[in-house]
């Protein structure tokens, strides 16, 4: 009897895991390339990129700024990046997303970037909710 319960529990777990895997949305962007000033997705020029010192911007092909970022050196050859999503007026930080490359790969993995190379605002909100580690700086003692 105990073996049957174990087998049933295992079958339910496997069924649930398989069903969950089936519901995962297929990734839209499957090829990512970078040049000095371009982001190429699915072998098409998708976004423009510019970096000035420790700041960067990502623009759509019409020149509208979508994302800006500031890379901050933290010593010992380590960096952090604060990202600003312009349309949502939202700051974002994640310790694993340091560069433009990290950001684009993460957005693609979460299907935030559409086939037409727009940002899906609802998926972007969900991405920010799930991965944002940004915390407001504490107020100074005299404030």
Secondary structure, 3 states (H helix, E strand, C coil): CHHHHHHHHHHHHHHHHHHHHHHCCCCCCCCEEECCCEEEECCEEEEEEEEECCEEEEECCCCCEEEEEEEEEEECCEEEEEEEECCCCEEECCCCCCCHHHHHHHHHHCCCECCCCCECHHHHHHHHHHHCCCCCCCCCCCC
